[in-house]
Amino acid sequence: MGKIYVVGSSNTDMVVKCKSLPGPGETVLGGEFVQVRGGKGANQAVAAARLGGNVSFFCRVGNDASGQQSLEAYKKEGIDVSNIVADNSGASGVALIVVDGKGENYIAVAPGVNANLKPDDVESLRLLLKPGDVVLMQLEIPMETVMRAAQIGDEKGAIVMLNPAPAPPAGLPKSICPHLDFILPNRHEAEALVGAKTIPEVMCQGLLETGITNVIITLGKSGCIWSNKHGVQSLPAYPVKAMDSTAAGDAFAGGLAVALTKGWSVPKAIQWAQKAAALSVMRMGAQTSLPTLVEIEKYPFPDIPGDKE
């Protein structure tokens, strides 16, 4: 089984649950408030670790209370923290999240020292990576760092995965795309990347034409679309009652990374990742919602078309 190297962000999430999301200039009276650990990099590292992955996390945290609490939490999750830097130059990242009664959300992020994660911070990947390992990244850190990690991962024969969130307004740099074995956007991120609102199959084709090997567009309760040079396949989601979709994409990415390090086929890996995502939306918060391997194994998922397990 390979190892998973997550390169990304670490935040503290402040979450308010409301009946409806506020519009511009509108104040909505909220209900429950929770403060939890988050950041897409951290979420995906924790997701993979809880699902049995051997995970090492590359990130920066502030040398403050939030940063120290996050560092200790990652250790308790069994994550290798030897590549995490405690940065004295600023505060740890913070995300403000509003969630409505249907599980939809608005998120605003103050990156803090996540913005200081530089290409030099990931150079040690060159000594660590082996074929079959996974490099998993997102876009809450500087693009040049993502690009460097992708280049090194490609050179070392690792599986390079990018969850392009938040989607860059100008799209991805063309130079990174040939290094990506998998890209994992949701529908909105895919639209931003291709510069058009169209059907997922067309967006998949547009992303494949950039040189990316596999495109997986996640579609919430509608499942996902997987495409590569051999064709397009639609894989349905497992039906559950959603409470909060905050970390569903992170659960999916972490689950997919673990499954691929086990050598599973892509369809089987996707369906297993969708189980992780399904369980995550049934609970509030980011890392608090991420399921464990035991929970996936015990939950009575119904059979769905295309299930490979």
Secondary structure, DSSP 8 states (H G I E B T S, - for coil): ---EEEE---EEEEEEE-SS---TT-------EEEEEE-HHHHHHHHHHHTT--EEEEEEEESSHHHHHHHHHHHHTT-B-TTEEEETTS--EEEEEEE-TTS-EEEEEE-GGGGG--GGGGTTHHHH--TT-EEEE-SSS-HHHHHHHHHHHHHTT-EEEE---S--TT---TTTGGG-SEE--BHHHHHHHHTS---HHHHHHHHHTTT-SEEEEE-GGG-EEEEETTEEEEE-------S--TTHHHHHHHHHHHHHHTT--HHHHHHHHHHHHHHHTTSSSSGGG---HHHHHHS-----TT---
